[in-house]
């Protein structure tokens, strides 16, 4: 819906109204026009990035999904569960789907229950299946955040240096200036 300018405007108006209604409950006022404008501006920025980088985004997100599914499979193997790769893929798909449950952050609890349930329903041992899913969740939670933070720091540092060099070119010395 946000791919269309018309739908994006409707969404922005609805979001502004929703935020204003919630703010009203707390006796606060918000600038609905500013919320709508910022929503459209953010949508336009995202659309511009996707328009230029769609292939790269698609490639890396696909690779990320494959790596996570492979990690779940490795966890299943590590705990000694004997289910097919198709069962692991189904458990991964359910886990990803349930991560959108809005009751807990990232569907915490729902995702593990769903993935474990699929593995058990497809022939996995209950103790092994639950162990594998909890091990997988531990890796995803414990490693993804710090590793992502390190990569973000590196990206920020490299881009900051690049911006600095673009805005502050180094002066030419006398020998270079003559050539």
C-alpha positions as CSV (number, residue, x, y, z in Angstrom):
1,X,0.0,0.0,0.0
2,X,2.9,2.4,0.6
3,X,4.2,1.9,-2.9
4,X,1.4,4.1,-4.2
5,X,1.5,7.8,-3.4
6,X,-2.2,7.9,-2.9
7,X,-2.2,5.0,-0.4
8,X,0.8,6.5,1.4
9,X,-1.1,9.8,1.8
10,X,-4.2,7.9,3.2
11,X,-1.9,6.0,5.6
12,X,-0.2,9.2,6.7
13,X,-3.6,10.8,7.4
14,X,-4.8,7.7,9.3
15,X,-1.5,7.6,11.3
16,X,-1.8,11.3,12.2
17,X,-5.4,10.7,13.4
18,X,-4.4,7.7,15.4
19,X,-1.5,9.4,17.1
20,X,-3.7,12.5,17.8
21,X,-6.4,10.2,19.4
22,X,-3.8,8.4,21.6
23,X,-2.3,11.7,22.6
24,X,-5.8,13.1,23.4
25,X,-6.2,10.3,25.9
26,X,-3.2,11.6,27.7
27,X,-4.3,15.2,27.4
28,X,-1.6,16.0,24.9
29,X,-1.8,17.8,21.6
30,X,0.2,16.8,18.5
31,X,0.7,18.4,15.2
32,X,-1.1,16.0,12.8
33,X,0.2,17.9,9.8
34,X,3.8,17.4,10.9
35,X,3.2,13.7,11.5
36,X,1.6,13.3,8.1
37,X,4.4,15.3,6.4
38,X,7.2,13.3,8.1
39,X,5.4,10.0,7.3
40,X,5.3,10.9,3.6
41,X,8.9,12.2,3.7
42,X,10.1,8.9,5.3
43,X,8.1,6.9,2.7
44,X,9.7,8.9,-0.1
45,X,13.2,8.3,1.3
46,X,12.6,4.6,1.6
47,X,11.1,4.4,-1.9
48,X,14.2,6.1,-3.3
49,X,16.5,3.7,-1.6
50,X,14.5,0.7,-2.7
51,X,14.3,2.0,-6.3
52,X,18.1,2.2,-6.5
53,X,19.2,-0.6,-4.3
54,X,16.4,-3.2,-4.8
55,X,18.7,-5.9,-6.2
56,X,21.2,-5.6,-3.4
57,X,18.5,-5.5,-0.7
58,X,16.8,-8.5,-2.2
59,X,20.1,-10.5,-2.5
60,X,21.2,-9.7,1.1
61,X,17.8,-10.3,2.7
62,X,17.6,-13.7,0.8
63,X,21.0,-14.6,2.1
64,X,20.1,-13.5,5.6
65,X,17.0,-15.8,5.5
66,X,19.0,-18.7,4.2
67,X,21.6,-18.2,6.8
68,X,19.0,-18.2,9.6
69,X,17.3,-21.3,8.3
70,X,20.7,-23.0,8.1
71,X,21.4,-22.0,11.7
72,X,18.1,-23.5,12.8
73,X,19.0,-26.7,10.9
74,X,22.5,-26.7,12.6
75,X,20.8,-26.3,16.0
76,X,18.5,-29.2,15.3
77,X,21.4,-31.4,14.3
78,X,23.5,-30.2,17.3
79,X,20.9,-31.4,19.8
80,X,20.5,-34.7,18.0
81,X,17.0,-34.3,16.6
82,X,16.3,-36.2,13.5
83,X,13.8,-34.3,11.3
84,X,14.0,-33.6,7.6
85,X,15.3,-30.4,6.2
86,X,11.8,-29.7,4.9
87,X,10.5,-29.9,8.6
88,X,13.2,-27.4,9.6
89,X,12.3,-25.1,6.8
90,X,8.6,-25.3,7.8
91,X,9.5,-24.5,11.4
92,X,11.7,-21.6,10.2
93,X,8.8,-20.2,8.1
94,X,6.4,-20.4,11.0
95,X,8.9,-18.8,13.4
96,X,9.4,-15.9,11.0
97,X,5.6,-15.5,10.5
98,X,4.9,-15.6,14.2
99,X,7.6,-12.9,14.9
100,X,5.0,-10.3,13.8
101,X,2.7,-11.1,16.7
102,X,2.4,-7.8,18.5
103,X,1.9,-9.0,22.0
104,X,5.6,-9.4,22.8
105,X,8.7,-7.9,21.3
106,X,9.4,-9.8,18.0
107,X,6.8,-12.4,19.0
108,X,9.0,-13.7,21.8
109,X,7.5,-16.9,23.1
110,X,5.1,-17.3,20.2
111,X,7.9,-17.9,17.7
112,X,9.5,-20.5,19.8
113,X,6.3,-22.3,20.6
114,X,5.3,-22.3,16.9
115,X,8.6,-23.5,15.6
116,X,8.9,-26.2,18.3
117,X,5.3,-27.3,17.6
118,X,6.0,-27.7,13.9
119,X,9.2,-29.7,14.5
120,X,7.3,-32.0,16.9
121,X,4.3,-32.4,14.6
122,X,6.7,-33.4,11.8
123,X,8.4,-36.2,13.7
124,X,10.8,-34.5,16.0
125,X,11.4,-35.5,19.6
126,X,9.7,-33.0,21.9
127,X,12.7,-32.4,24.2
128,X,15.1,-32.2,21.3
129,X,12.9,-29.9,19.2
130,X,12.3,-27.4,22.0
131,X,16.1,-27.5,22.8
132,X,17.0,-26.8,19.2
133,X,14.6,-23.9,18.9
134,X,15.7,-22.4,22.2
135,X,19.4,-22.8,21.1
136,X,18.6,-21.1,17.8
137,X,16.7,-18.3,19.6
138,X,19.7,-17.8,21.9
139,X,22.1,-17.5,18.9
140,X,19.8,-15.1,17.1
141,X,19.2,-13.0,20.1
142,X,22.7,-13.1,21.7
143,X,24.7,-12.8,18.5
144,X,22.5,-10.8,16.1
145,X,22.3,-7.6,18.3
146,X,26.0,-7.3,19.1
147,X,27.2,-8.3,15.7
148,X,24.7,-5.9,14.1
149,X,25.9,-3.2,16.5
150,X,29.5,-3.7,15.5
151,X,28.7,-3.6,11.8
152,X,26.6,-0.5,12.3
153,X,29.6,1.1,14.1
154,X,31.9,0.2,11.3
155,X,29.5,1.5,8.7
156,X,29.0,4.7,10.6
157,X,32.7,5.2,11.0
158,X,33.5,4.6,7.3
159,X,30.7,6.8,6.1
160,X,31.7,9.6,8.6
161,X,35.3,9.5,7.3
162,X,33.9,9.6,3.7
163,X,31.7,12.6,4.4
164,X,34.5,14.4,6.2
165,X,36.8,13.9,3.1
166,X,34.1,15.1,0.8
167,X,33.3,18.3,2.8
168,X,36.9,19.0,3.9
169,X,39.3,18.2,1.0
170,X,42.9,18.2,2.0
171,X,44.8,21.3,0.9
172,X,47.4,20.8,-1.8
173,X,51.0,21.3,-0.8
174,X,53.2,23.7,-2.8
175,X,54.8,20.8,-4.9
176,X,51.5,19.3,-5.9
177,X,50.0,22.7,-6.7
178,X,52.7,23.4,-9.3
179,X,51.9,20.2,-11.3
